[in-house]
Amino acid sequence: MRGAAPALTYGDTSLTYAELSGAAGRFAAGLEGLGLERGDRVAIYLDKCVETVAAVFGTSAAGGAFVPINPLLRPHQVAYILEDCDVRVLVTSPERHARMVEELGELPSVEHVVLAGTPAWDDFGADGPVPDARGIDLDMAAIFYTSGSTGKPKGVVLSHRNLIVGGESVSQYLENDEDDCILAVLPLSFDAGFSQLTTGFTAGAHVVLVNYLLPRDVVRLCAEHGVTGMTCVPPLWLPLSRQEWPEEATRGLRYFANTGGRMPRPLLDRLRSIFPEARPFLMYGLTEAFRSTYLDPAEVDRRPDSIGKAIPNAEILVVREDGTLCEPGEEGELVHRGALTALGYWNDAERTAERFRPAPARDGAIRVPEPAVWSGDIVTRDEEGFLYFVGRRDEMIKTSGYRVSPAEVEEVAYATGLVGDAVALGVDDEALGQHVLLAVSPANGEPLDPGRVLAELRQRLPRYMVPKDVVVRPGLPRSPNGKFDRNLLREELAAQ
């Protein structure tokens, strides 16, 4: 039993597994007292803290579906999510609630607001019985909102099965156990961020929450808690790689992991030099399937550009446009099938039908009726079965008759050592179809001559891949999940 073991820490507050279970049970009892029905949505609009985690698991215990909302979102963005999935209960802080009063007045579905960090929170559910467990593994457990390539965010509906199997699968290949201490850096509204909870708790590990402000805070917490595992996206790894890491902050790290985009090779090399005893896990995933592939650390030196092979309990196929399976080396769409496939998009049957379809049957095999995720990502598979990301269908640059992956241009830009951030975009061009535009920020804040970058790229890239323009900006816009916001960058550049 792990009841007395540390489960969760935020700041000066730590809870054992027994205490966290009790906190979640009290929150579930409070929801029961509000008359929450099975499947009702409970939105959680908070920074990472123990109340956030108690609300998440308490909602599940009460039979509801939790909707984690990134605390960086503005009130009108939050209001869109609350209205889109008919949230009945909102959990937030007094400060955020005060900023949302006007929007909440126009949302009749929100019947109750529970304020964390107040006396009312301490009393919420304290006297009520914890509800009996209800529902089955395929019932809706959560709705995660993710940015679409166009239009408003879409709500990805996840089942209890998705979340539980995801935690089991990831903790299996990361070899997590009760001796691990996992630093949760990414937002809990981001599937990879939330998985730090499910992965850690599945293994009986200790999860430390941090609301990312400064890179040095991460270094300090690694030293303070003896962190053994950490997952970030490349735009977060970049500033962390520039920090001074004392020995007490690195000696406990057993692994570091990357998700949300390709890890540039110079960055990977830098992190491996900072954490010489840690194993690097390069991962690929999408909210619709939680996590799809990982690269075995033993293969990193042989194939650092690979996204690896399927995680446990998932099958990954590479499929042509006509629905047949690709041969090794042939580009095709990545299709994910298995227990991690989400239930679909909230209240959007058309998009669900486009993205969630049966996987193609292998020769002579029975076509399985359960839906698979057609990712929209273009990949190739080599003779040994390792996968390589090529690009998104809606991000691929078509120029001079060639298809150019933005990630390939960005990789070369990083390799010059001149840039801190890099994003390649396709710009309409009457002669070429599209030309490549590269937006960069300077490395280490030093002045940067775009002509120098362009000269380096001409030396390193085929002519058709060389950007027509290099734009230098102090920083590149990011989404609330920390990824580069390509759509916003495109709009800002067009306005200029």
Secondary structure, DSSP 8 states (H G I E B T S, - for coil): --TTSEEEEETTEEEEHHHHHHHHHHHHHHHHHTT--TT-EEEEE--SSHHHHHHHHHHHHTT-EEEE--TTS-HHHHHHHHHHTT-SEEEE-HHHHHHTHHHHTT-TT--EEEETTSHHHHHTTTTS------S-TTSEEEEEEE--SSSS-EEEEEEHHHHHHHHHHHHHHHT--TT-EEEE-S-TTSHHHHHHHHHHHHHT-EEEE-----HHHHHHHHHHHT--EEEE-HHHHHHHHTS---HHHHTT--EEEE-SS---HHHHHHHHHHSTTSEEEEEE--TTTS--EEE-GGGTTT-TTEEEEE-TTEEEEEE-TTS-B--TT--EEEEEEETT---EETT-HHHHHHHEEE----TT-----SEEEEEEEEEEE-TTS-EEEEEETTT-EEETTEEE-HHHHHHHHHHTT-EEEEEEEEEEETTTEEEEEEEEEEGGG----HHHHHHHHHHHS-GGGS-SEEEE-S---B-TTSSB-HHHHHHHHHH-
